[in-house]
Amino acid sequence: MKNLISDNASVLIIGNEILSGRTIDKNFNHIASKLNEHGISISESRIISDNEQEIINAINELRNKYKYVFTTGGIGPTHDDVTAESVSKAFKVKLEINKEAYKVLEDYYIELGSEFNDVRQRMARIPAGASLIKNDISAAPGFNIENVYVFAGIPKVMRSMLEEALKTIDKKDKVINFTLQVGAPEGEIAKILEKTIEKNTNVSIGSYPFYNTKDDYGVKIEISSLNKDSLNMAINDLKVYLSKESINYS
């Protein structure tokens, strides 16, 4: 059994196109939202290039640190799709043609009336011992090996794979969130937040300042907890502290 540092998840976004700015990542927010609904918090997210050694290093570091690792990108048929090969090397297992994946892809291209050529057959290469993750959009599967879940980078396909993967992951209590907007700068409420946290140890509090105009500024305070009663107690305490200092909130 691994001695993990965190019971949470990490997301590894793979792709030169993301790093160059040519493509805007549309996957992370969706993954975070769905995992939150499933009771899983994300502690870390990275964007790295389509470089085999970088992927191997990141996979090995993250899988030994977090309970779950979700990757997107790099499992297509082209030369720069090196994620499957990199994951197999990270786990020190063979990358092989998976018979089930091959059959799914073969049937898909026959139905399309397209050739199932050598290039497309690359998408049937899966690390030995991995389980397939169904792809209802374009057939080519993702895969899961130990605590690593490998998805396509195309948002619609990734979402399909994520839904399939979540069916195999135990659902935990959902994190409950509450947002309070305060009409004061962070410096004026810092001690109030510290006091609230000291009294309410079962909640997480984040402060996010905003500035639109000289008359429209303040802080959005986000309070999170797995326990509804703990959350409500923290909210009430915070409101009392703010009111005592005559600080407006909504």
C-alpha atoms as a printed R data frame, in Angstrom:
    type eleno elety resid chain resno       x      y       z
1   ATOM     1    CA   MET     A     1   0.000  0.000   0.000
2   ATOM     2    CA   LYS     A     2   1.402  3.384  -1.005
3   ATOM     3    CA   ASN     A     3   2.055  5.942   1.699
4   ATOM     4    CA   LEU     A     4   0.361  8.805  -0.127
5   ATOM     5    CA   ILE     A     5   0.906 12.391   0.941
6   ATOM     6    CA   SER     A     6  -2.657 13.376  -0.001
7   ATOM     7    CA   ASP     A     7  -6.049 11.686  -0.308
8   ATOM     8    CA   ASN     A     8  -6.922 14.210  -3.010
9   ATOM     9    CA   ALA     A     9  -6.470 14.296  -6.788
10  ATOM    10    CA   SER     A    10  -4.162 15.918  -9.299
11  ATOM    11    CA   VAL     A    11  -4.741 16.820 -12.948
12  ATOM    12    CA   LEU     A    12  -2.010 16.616 -15.577
13  ATOM    13    CA   ILE     A    13  -2.778 18.478 -18.808
14  ATOM    14    CA   ILE     A    14  -0.501 17.365 -21.621
15  ATOM    15    CA   GLY     A    15  -0.019 19.266 -24.867
16  ATOM    16    CA   ASN     A    16   2.310 21.674 -26.632
17  ATOM    17    CA   GLU     A    17  -0.747 23.412 -28.077
18  ATOM    18    CA   ILE     A    18  -1.890 24.410 -24.566
19  ATOM    19    CA   LEU     A    19   1.530 25.720 -23.548
20  ATOM    20    CA   SER     A    20   1.892 27.749 -26.748
21  ATOM    21    CA   GLY     A    21  -1.479 29.429 -26.252
22  ATOM    22    CA   ARG     A    22  -2.794 28.124 -29.584
23  ATOM    23    CA   THR     A    23  -5.433 26.113 -27.753
24  ATOM    24    CA   ILE     A    24  -7.290 27.143 -24.605
25  ATOM    25    CA   ASP     A    25  -7.723 24.326 -22.113
26  ATOM    26    CA   LYS     A    26 -11.401 23.545 -21.573
27  ATOM    27    CA   ASN     A    27 -10.939 20.380 -19.559
28  ATOM    28    CA   PHE     A    28  -9.675 21.368 -16.123
29  ATOM    29    CA   ASN     A    29 -12.747 23.290 -14.960
30  ATOM    30    CA   HIS     A    30 -15.036 20.461 -16.020
31  ATOM    31    CA   ILE     A    31 -12.904 17.846 -14.268
32  ATOM    32    CA   ALA     A    32 -12.755 19.944 -11.086
33  ATOM    33    CA   SER     A    33 -16.525 20.464 -11.079
34  ATOM    34    CA   LYS     A    34 -17.310 16.781 -11.627
35  ATOM    35    CA   LEU     A    35 -14.788 15.615  -9.032
36  ATOM    36    CA   ASN     A    36 -16.237 18.062  -6.514
37  ATOM    37    CA   GLU     A    37 -19.684 16.546  -7.118
38  ATOM    38    CA   HIS     A    38 -18.067 13.161  -6.468
39  ATOM    39    CA   GLY     A    39 -16.524 14.365  -3.204
40  ATOM    40    CA   ILE     A    40 -12.957 14.512  -4.537
41  ATOM    41    CA   SER     A    41 -10.823 17.636  -4.138
42  ATOM    42    CA   ILE     A    42  -7.995 18.606  -6.483
43  ATOM    43    CA   SER     A    43  -4.775 19.667  -4.783
44  ATOM    44    CA   GLU     A    44  -2.595 20.222  -7.840
45  ATOM    45    CA   SER     A    45  -2.805 20.810 -11.582
46  ATOM    46    CA   ARG     A    46   0.032 20.958 -14.107
47  ATOM    47    CA   ILE     A    47   0.399 21.685 -17.801
48  ATOM    48    CA   ILE     A    48   3.345 19.994 -19.497
49  ATOM    49    CA   SER     A    49   4.585 19.439 -23.033
50  ATOM    50    CA   ASP     A    50   4.341 16.350 -25.255
51  ATOM    51    CA   ASN     A    51   7.739 15.265 -24.026
52  ATOM    52    CA   GLU     A    52   8.122 11.634 -23.015
53  ATOM    53    CA   GLN     A    53  10.537 12.150 -20.132
54  ATOM    54    CA   GLU     A    54   8.554 15.069 -18.725
55  ATOM    55    CA   ILE     A    55   5.402 12.956 -18.782
56  ATOM    56    CA   ILE     A    56   7.149  9.997 -17.128
57  ATOM    57    CA   ASN     A    57   8.571 12.225 -14.382
58  ATOM    58    CA   ALA     A    58   5.235 13.937 -13.731
59  ATOM    59    CA   ILE     A    59   3.258 10.693 -13.667
60  ATOM    60    CA   ASN     A    60   5.653  9.061 -11.217
61  ATOM    61    CA   GLU     A    61   5.709 12.059  -8.920
62  ATOM    62    CA   LEU     A    62   1.949 12.616  -8.906
63  ATOM    63    CA   ARG     A    63   0.874  8.976  -8.609
64  ATOM    64    CA   ASN     A    64   3.027  8.593  -5.518
65  ATOM    65    CA   LYS     A    65   1.663 11.784  -4.020
66  ATOM    66    CA   TYR     A    66  -2.078 11.740  -4.694
67  ATOM    67    CA   LYS     A    67  -4.834  9.145  -4.507
68  ATOM    68    CA   TYR     A    68  -5.971  9.971  -8.048
69  ATOM    69    CA   VAL     A    69  -4.184 11.312 -11.120
70  ATOM    70    CA   PHE     A    70  -6.209 12.402 -14.152
71  ATOM    71    CA   THR     A    71  -4.405 13.188 -17.406
72  ATOM    72    CA   THR     A    72  -5.711 14.752 -20.612
73  ATOM    73    CA   GLY     A    73  -4.141 14.766 -24.065
74  ATOM    74    CA   GLY     A    74  -1.642 12.801 -26.115
75  ATOM    75    CA   ILE     A    75  -3.463  9.530 -26.840
76  ATOM    76    CA   GLY     A    76  -4.285 10.124 -30.506
77  ATOM    77    CA   PRO     A    77  -2.685  8.508 -33.579
78  ATOM    78    CA   THR     A    78   0.016 11.040 -34.494
79  ATOM    79    CA   HIS     A    79   3.754 11.183 -33.780
80  ATOM    80    CA   ASP     A    80   3.370 13.685 -30.938
81  ATOM    81    CA   ASP     A    81   0.815 11.549 -29.084
82  ATOM    82    CA   VAL     A    82   3.209  9.954 -26.611
83  ATOM    83    CA   THR     A    83   1.145  9.741 -23.426
84  ATOM    84    CA   ALA     A    84   0.336  6.006 -23.596
85  ATOM    85    CA   GLU     A    85   3.973  5.120 -24.217
86  ATOM    86    CA   SER     A    86   5.122  7.444 -21.441
87  ATOM    87    CA   VAL     A    87   2.668  5.985 -18.925
88  ATOM    88    CA   SER     A    88   3.777  2.446 -19.777
89  ATOM    89    CA   LYS     A    89   7.384  3.460 -19.119
90  ATOM    90    CA   ALA     A    90   6.440  5.200 -15.875
91  ATOM    91    CA   PHE     A    91   4.860  1.950 -14.655
92  ATOM    92    CA   LYS     A    92   7.601 -0.168 -16.272
93  ATOM    93    CA   VAL     A    93   5.147 -2.312 -18.231
94  ATOM    94    CA   LYS     A    94   4.897 -3.118 -21.929
95  ATOM    95    CA   LEU     A    95   2.896 -0.978 -24.322
96  ATOM    96    CA   GLU     A    96   0.926 -3.491 -26.355
97  ATOM    97    CA   ILE     A    97  -1.990 -3.796 -28.744
98  ATOM    98    CA   ASN     A    98  -5.036 -4.337 -26.562
99  ATOM    99    CA   LYS     A    99  -7.353 -6.843 -28.262
100 ATOM   100    CA   GLU     A   100 -10.517 -5.251 -26.930
101 ATOM   101    CA   ALA     A   101  -9.431 -1.760 -27.950
102 ATOM   102    CA   TYR     A   102  -8.374 -3.039 -31.379
103 ATOM   103    CA   LYS     A   103 -11.792 -4.655 -31.959
104 ATOM   104    CA   VAL     A   104 -13.681 -1.541 -30.853
105 ATOM   105    CA   LEU     A   105 -11.642  0.646 -33.206
106 ATOM   106    CA   GLU     A   106 -11.821 -1.818 -36.082
107 ATOM   107    CA   ASP     A   107 -15.626 -2.007 -35.836
108 ATOM   108    CA   TYR     A   108 -15.857  1.780 -35.581
109 ATOM   109    CA   TYR     A   109 -13.880  2.414 -38.769
110 ATOM   110    CA   ILE     A   110 -15.662 -0.362 -40.670
111 ATOM   111    CA   GLU     A   111 -18.960  1.286 -39.778
112 ATOM   112    CA   LEU     A   112 -17.599  4.624 -40.974
113 ATOM   113    CA   GLY     A   113 -16.397  3.031 -44.194
114 ATOM   114    CA   SER     A   114 -12.843  4.167 -43.465
115 ATOM   115    CA   GLU     A   115  -9.599  2.234 -43.515
116 ATOM   116    CA   PHE     A   116  -8.368  0.994 -40.148
117 ATOM   117    CA   ASN     A   117  -4.759  1.685 -41.068
118 ATOM   118    CA   ASP     A   118  -1.484  1.418 -39.124
119 ATOM   119    CA   VAL     A   119  -1.762  4.988 -37.895
120 ATOM   120    CA   ARG     A   120  -5.219  4.444 -36.410
121 ATOM   121    CA   GLN     A   121  -4.134  1.139 -34.909
122 ATOM   122    CA   ARG     A   122  -1.704  3.106 -32.715
123 ATOM   123    CA   MET     A   123  -4.723  4.120 -30.625
124 ATOM   124    CA   ALA     A   124  -5.178  0.457 -29.607
125 ATOM   125    CA   ARG     A   125  -1.788  0.477 -27.854
126 ATOM   126    CA   ILE     A   126  -2.436  0.291 -24.117
127 ATOM   127    CA   PRO     A   127  -0.059 -0.333 -21.181
128 ATOM   128    CA   ALA     A   128  -0.188 -3.983 -20.099
129 ATOM   129    CA   GLY     A   129  -2.548 -4.524 -17.178
130 ATOM   130    CA   ALA     A   130  -4.511 -1.325 -17.738
131 ATOM   131    CA   SER     A   131  -8.311 -1.233 -17.884
132 ATOM   132    CA   LEU     A   132 -10.020  0.500 -20.794
133 ATOM   133    CA   ILE     A   133 -12.146  3.609 -20.354
134 ATOM   134    CA   LYS     A   134 -15.015  3.645 -22.834
135 ATOM   135    CA   ASN     A   135 -15.267  6.446 -25.380
136 ATOM   136    CA   ASP     A   136 -18.832  6.901 -26.653
137 ATOM   137    CA   ILE     A   137 -17.838  9.717 -29.005
138 ATOM   138    CA   SER     A   138 -15.014  8.472 -31.231
139 ATOM   139    CA   ALA     A   139 -14.349  4.899 -30.037
140 ATOM   140    CA   ALA     A   140 -10.624  5.229 -29.190
141 ATOM   141    CA   PRO     A   141 -10.522  4.379 -25.463
142 ATOM   142    CA   GLY     A   142  -8.736  5.958 -22.588
143 ATOM   143    CA   PHE     A   143  -7.322  3.753 -19.861
144 ATOM   144    CA   ASN     A   144  -6.795  3.379 -16.132
145 ATOM   145    CA   ILE     A   145  -3.736  1.823 -14.527
146 ATOM   146    CA   GLU     A   146  -3.615  1.777 -10.723
147 ATOM   147    CA   ASN     A   147  -4.505  5.330  -9.621
148 ATOM   148    CA   VAL     A   148  -3.852  6.995 -12.993
149 ATOM   149    CA   TYR     A   149  -6.712  7.788 -15.387
150 ATOM   150    CA   VAL     A   150  -5.726  8.721 -18.931
151 ATOM   151    CA   PHE     A   151  -8.196 10.704 -21.056
152 ATOM   152    CA   ALA     A   152  -8.216 12.263 -24.513
153 ATOM   153    CA   GLY     A   153  -7.631 15.993 -24.840
154 ATOM   154    CA   ILE     A   154 -10.683 16.741 -27.021
155 ATOM   155    CA   PRO     A   155 -13.185 18.197 -24.513
156 ATOM   156    CA   LYS     A   156 -16.263 16.287 -25.697
157 ATOM   157    CA   VAL     A   157 -14.356 12.991 -25.700
158 ATOM   158    CA   MET     A   158 -12.714 13.738 -22.354
159 ATOM   159    CA   ARG     A   159 -16.099 14.365 -20.766
160 ATOM   160    CA   SER     A   160 -17.394 11.039 -22.013
161 ATOM   161    CA   MET     A   161 -14.353  9.243 -20.583
162 ATOM   162    CA   LEU     A   162 -14.591 11.071 -17.257
163 ATOM   163    CA   GLU     A   163 -18.213  9.972 -16.823
164 ATOM   164    CA   GLU     A   164 -17.162  6.369 -17.431
165 ATOM   165    CA   ALA     A   165 -14.211  6.604 -15.042
166 ATOM   166    CA   LEU     A   166 -16.304  8.077 -12.224
167 ATOM   167    CA   LYS     A   167 -18.534  4.997 -12.317
168 ATOM   168    CA   THR     A   168 -15.562  3.006 -10.990
169 ATOM   169    CA   ILE     A   169 -14.549  5.466  -8.245
170 ATOM   170    CA   ASP     A   170 -16.252  5.434  -4.847
171 ATOM   171    CA   LYS     A   171 -18.292  8.562  -4.267
172 ATOM   172    CA   LYS     A   172 -17.514 10.517  -1.118
173 ATOM   173    CA   ASP     A   173 -19.371 13.300   0.678
174 ATOM   174    CA   LYS     A   174 -19.611 16.354  -1.524
175 ATOM   175    CA   VAL     A   175 -17.833 19.538  -0.505
176 ATOM   176    CA   ILE     A   176 -20.396 22.254   0.317
177 ATOM   177    CA   ASN     A   177 -19.501 25.815  -0.656
178 ATOM   178    CA   PHE     A   178 -20.828 29.216   0.376
179 ATOM   179    CA   THR     A   179 -19.721 32.595  -0.980
180 ATOM   180    CA   LEU     A   180 -19.966 35.891   0.858
181 ATOM   181    CA   GLN     A   181 -19.099 39.217  -0.779
182 ATOM   182    CA   VAL     A   182 -17.565 41.848   1.466
183 ATOM   183    CA   GLY     A   183 -17.296 45.571   0.673
184 ATOM   184    CA   ALA     A   184 -13.858 46.085   2.182
185 ATOM   185    CA   PRO     A   185 -10.223 45.488   1.212
186 ATOM   186    CA   GLU     A   186  -8.474 42.290   2.308
187 ATOM   187    CA   GLY     A   187  -6.319 44.120   4.833
188 ATOM   188    CA   GLU     A   188  -9.400 45.099   6.841
189 ATOM   189    CA   ILE     A   189 -10.795 41.580   7.124
190 ATOM   190    CA   ALA     A   190  -7.623 39.470   7.438
191 ATOM   191    CA   LYS     A   191  -7.819 39.224  11.247
192 ATOM   192    CA   ILE     A   192 -11.537 38.455  11.085
193 ATOM   193    CA   LEU     A   193 -10.855 35.547   8.741
194 ATOM   194    CA   GLU     A   194  -8.090 34.261  11.028
195 ATOM   195    CA   LYS     A   195 -10.442 34.416  14.004
196 ATOM   196    CA   THR     A   196 -13.146 32.554  12.083
197 ATOM   197    CA   ILE     A   197 -10.740 29.804  11.016
198 ATOM   198    CA   GLU     A   198  -9.360 29.400  14.549
199 ATOM   199    CA   LYS     A   199 -12.879 28.815  15.886
200 ATOM   200    CA   ASN     A   200 -14.068 26.641  12.991
201 ATOM   201    CA   THR     A   201 -11.446 24.008  12.265
202 ATOM   202    CA   ASN     A   202 -13.650 21.859  10.010
203 ATOM   203    CA   VAL     A   203 -13.979 24.464   7.280
204 ATOM   204    CA   SER     A   204 -11.744 25.920   4.594
205 ATOM   205    CA   ILE     A   205 -11.857 29.666   3.940
206 ATOM   206    CA   GLY     A   206 -10.443 31.448   0.911
207 ATOM   207    CA   SER     A   207 -10.423 35.189   0.219
208 ATOM   208    CA   TYR     A   208 -10.383 36.529  -3.339
209 ATOM   209    CA   PRO     A   209 -10.129 40.310  -3.807
210 ATOM   210    CA   PHE     A   210 -11.756 42.032  -6.773
211 ATOM   211    CA   TYR     A   211 -11.526 45.569  -8.141
212 ATOM   212    CA   ASN     A   212 -13.844 46.897 -10.829
213 ATOM   213    CA   THR     A   213 -13.879 50.646 -10.091
214 ATOM   214    CA   LYS     A   214 -12.916 52.874  -7.163
215 ATOM   215    CA   ASP     A   215 -16.467 52.464  -5.868
216 ATOM   216    CA   ASP     A   216 -16.818 48.769  -6.687
217 ATOM   217    CA   TYR     A   217 -14.228 46.652  -4.928
218 ATOM   218    CA   GLY     A   218 -13.995 44.175  -2.107
219 ATOM   219    CA   VAL     A   219 -13.409 40.518  -1.345
220 ATOM   220    CA   LYS     A   220 -15.274 37.350  -2.186
221 ATOM   221    CA   ILE     A   221 -14.971 34.951   0.727
222 ATOM   222    CA   GLU     A   222 -15.466 31.281  -0.073
223 ATOM   223    CA   ILE     A   223 -16.221 28.922   2.800
224 ATOM   224    CA   SER     A   224 -16.124 25.162   2.194
225 ATOM   225    CA   SER     A   225 -16.820 22.119   4.336
226 ATOM   226    CA   LEU     A   226 -17.958 18.516   4.137
227 ATOM   227    CA   ASN     A   227 -20.336 19.154   7.035
228 ATOM   228    CA   LYS     A   228 -23.357 21.418   6.617
229 ATOM   229    CA   ASP     A   229 -23.595 22.274  10.330
230 ATOM   230    CA   SER     A   230 -19.902 23.200  10.481
231 ATOM   231    CA   LEU     A   231 -20.340 25.366   7.404
232 ATOM   232    CA   ASN     A   232 -23.350 27.207   8.863
233 ATOM   233    CA   MET     A   233 -21.558 27.830  12.167
234 ATOM   234    CA   ALA     A   234 -18.595 29.349  10.345
235 ATOM   235    CA   ILE     A   235 -20.861 31.518   8.202
236 ATOM   236    CA   ASN     A   236 -22.721 32.804  11.274
237 ATOM   237    CA   ASP     A   237 -19.485 33.537  13.147
238 ATOM   238    CA   LEU     A   238 -18.054 35.388  10.169
239 ATOM   239    CA   LYS     A   239 -21.191 37.526   9.799
240 ATOM   240    CA   VAL     A   240 -21.125 38.396  13.503
241 ATOM   241    CA   TYR     A   241 -17.446 39.435  13.330
242 ATOM   242    CA   LEU     A   242 -18.041 41.529  10.203
243 ATOM   243    CA   SER     A   243 -21.063 43.251  11.739
244 ATOM   244    CA   LYS     A   244 -19.099 44.139  14.884
245 ATOM   245    CA   GLU     A   245 -16.599 45.974  12.666
246 ATOM   246    CA   SER     A   246 -19.429 47.606  10.662
247 ATOM   247    CA   ILE     A   247 -18.257 45.920   7.469
248 ATOM   248    CA   ASN     A   248 -20.958 45.395   4.850
249 ATOM   249    CA   TYR     A   249 -21.476 41.982   3.276
250 ATOM   250    CA   SER     A   250 -23.947 40.310   0.965
